[in-house]
Amino acid sequence: MNVEDVEQRLANYVWYHVIEIAPGVHTPGDSAFVAGQRKVLRAMREIDFRGKRVLDIGCRDGLYSFEAERLGAASVVGIDNDLSRGAVELLIPLFRSCIEMRQLNLLDLTPTLLGTFDVVLFPGVLYHLRYPFSALRNVSGVLAEGGLLLLETAIFADTNRHALLYCPTGRENPYEPTSVTFFNLKGLRDSLSSLGLRPEREEVEFKRKARFWSRRKRIDRVVMTCRKQGSLRDPDLVRYWDGVHALHSRGYESTDT
């Protein structure tokens, strides 16, 4: 397929990511998000993908999936509840890629369904979710012991003295209507750690003068790399959170480290 044919076919699809197809030829995605996506790509290059099994959650057009494959991943699975036809019908064949893309909701994700992964990519999704703890629980569940989670999300900017989750709706939302879950940085770190995901690296993007500024609330962004360490998890406490415990009848003594 020559470049002219590709350019004509690009117009048949709706694109979110800006992905280079050939020198000077890109998918016509939303350029407003490119700067933030570059931070995720830069963090990906700090990870050794060689021979790894990778999951890309909310993969859309596959920007991060294709990058993981280029960085040497042995296999890449991308999931999205609104799968990109352009990625499946045009980009994967064009790149001769072995990426598997599946239409799947994160809340339906289980190890039984897809197995476990050495690296999970989870950018630009968490702050859109009304059930963030269920989502993080599922993410932890499909990450192999010792594996890495690369998370990018919007966060509520405050003093971080307390672990908080800000859930605005309607006119109180300082961001945009589909964004409903903003951990502060401490809340995000602590919640991840409670699920066996220890933060190892983070880069915070401060938006003091950005368009998502309000006098009362500020939303920043963070790119965070976490390692799965099950030893951090208290099995009794996890069973309590999952509603399958018997702690009231036999008592509880924390083993959380």
Buried (B, 14 or more C-beta within 10 A) or exposed (E): EEEEEBEEBBEEBEBBBBBEBEEEEBBBBEEEBBEBBEBBBEBBEEBEBEEBBBBBBBBBBBBBBBBBBEBEBEBBBBBBEEBBEBBBEBBBEBBEBEBBBEEBEBBEBEEEEBEBBBBBBBBBBBBBBEEBBEBBBBBBBBBBEEBBBBBBBBBBBBEBEEBBBBEBEEEEBBBEEEBBBBBBBBBBBBBBBBBBBBBEBBBEBEBEEEEBEEEEBBBBBBBBBBBBBBEBBBEBBBEBEEEEBEEEEEEEEEEEE
